[in-house]
Amino acid sequence: MMYKQVRYGMAILGVALSCVTVAANASYSHCNVTTAKGKTKALVAAPPCDVSFTAIPSFAAICLTQIETGLYTIRNNTPVTITINYIRIKSNDGLPTSNTTIVTAPTNNCGGSLAAGASCNILVSVQPTVVGTLNRILQIGVDTRQVELDGPAINFNVCSTPPAPSATLIYGSGVGESVPFNCTILGGSTVTNTGATAVNGNVCLDPGTSVTGFPPGIITNGGVFTNGPAATARSNYTTIENFFTGLLPACVDKTGQNLGGLVLTPGTYCFASSAQLTGALTLNGPGFYYFIIGSTLTTASASSVVLIGGATSSQVFWDVGSSATLGTTTAFQGNIFAGSGSITVTTGASISGRAITGPAGAVTLDTNAVSP
């Protein structure tokens, strides 16, 4: 694609953005204009940038199993309404996008146009899947031009050892609504892994004894257990399931709705049968989120659960009547309890939380990242 890029220096530490002259060619500024066909027009003078970024996220060090979310604010500096053709993020060399999940969250109120002097926001989530550095560009197609936010590399400083998960599972806000649960994975019949899965915490199985695939799967801050932590977690499984059942009278019925595109606040949400997630579900605000699903939970490829406003994955619970299947590269948040069925985490999907089945259920992993 041949075009002159409109670039703004991105300050990771919050330094103001500005438009500057390209040192290699003083006759062009970074605010060049391209036609829809990509042919560059030289500007007679270097005007102020018609679109600028008044806020950009500052990404902290991210572990392989973590997701970092940040908000961009975009401003129209012109005296007229401009058309926004697209907003997208790409990787510019460094860490390939194929090794980095970048999710455009539904918090995007830019729409198809932006009024004169107005601003809009777009929230993005970044999750590295391999150790490395990402050189990131935010591209915005404006009228017949492409505006790019181009900045220094984001060095994730990926954690070599993530913090150990809590050995206690807090499943409610009341007194006594927590139990010992020192398992990140708890299967009933089998736990099977394929590929370079990374699990932070213990991989447990009870009452079965067949755990396979570690290695090549890697476990940090834990090991494989078919007794001890596994038996304790299994004994407390019923207590938590009974708690979920008690939430049913006060739930908000979401039967038949796709979770993708919804923005929900803390509460209890019920599905009489199956639940589907296609795209991004946003959970906004601190507190407990409970999803009580009658039969199956299925996510489409590249779907995501995005946490904003103080929501945390440790307070998100998915109580699934039978089985849960996470589609490829899904970025999932919360603790999955699959009652009578199994949990299948397909290639490249991640869970910020736990994967827990009933006594007869299996957990199947394939090149995933799972960490509470």
C-alpha angles and dihedrals in degrees: 000000000000116000142122109252123232101218136185123191108250114217110205091196095052101267112159117269120237142173113247137180119266105248094210093057115023092187091070129059125202087258095077122154126229128191122233088263091055099250112141123236116202114230118236089218135005104257124188113282109272090214124032138172112241095179131026130177124257107217118210126207108299127205118221090254096048135087123215119202127199139175127227121200116205124196131199106220096183127096092239138059113269129207118238109209098178145342118208143152125225137174118246105208117300111075109017118238087235086070096044127064109217111181122193102216123214090251090099113122095167093099119171099317143023124214123232111285092001129130133210137186136231123188120207133183124211126198121175114214096186133033111267149083128292122210101200133197127187108208125197122186105215119183101306095338138082118223118197133194103210122180148161117295118283105232105201093196084211111218114253091206120020118217115276113262120244116270088217125074113211106199101169143021097242129095111280095014094128133080139185105273111160096170130099091185121031118178129176107206104010144349113209128181134188123189135355100333116168117209122184107207136009125336105215137186129188133199091358126071105205113105113159137171101049098139117053080039114072125223121197125188091010149031144223116296133182092171136018105040090018093056092046092050092047092051090054095044093086092050091058093044090053089052091054091051090055090058095063099091092059100043128123109235112236097164112154095013122118110233091218112105095016122127110204135183125212113301146091120293124188136201117192091209129353131356127210130198117197115167122348131340114197122208110197124195141016119292143067123317119195124187112190108193122186099210128348138005117206130176125197121232115287093012120146147193109220122199120207138158095036099313113148131201092230089067096050118094130184113195106192120189095213126350138354124207122186114202123229116296093002111160101214131185128200144032115301119209112187107191111193099001143047141275118235117189107190128209116313097357119136135204125204092198138029135310111216130171134186121260093280099041131106129215115214120191133185121183094323140148116228123177133147 
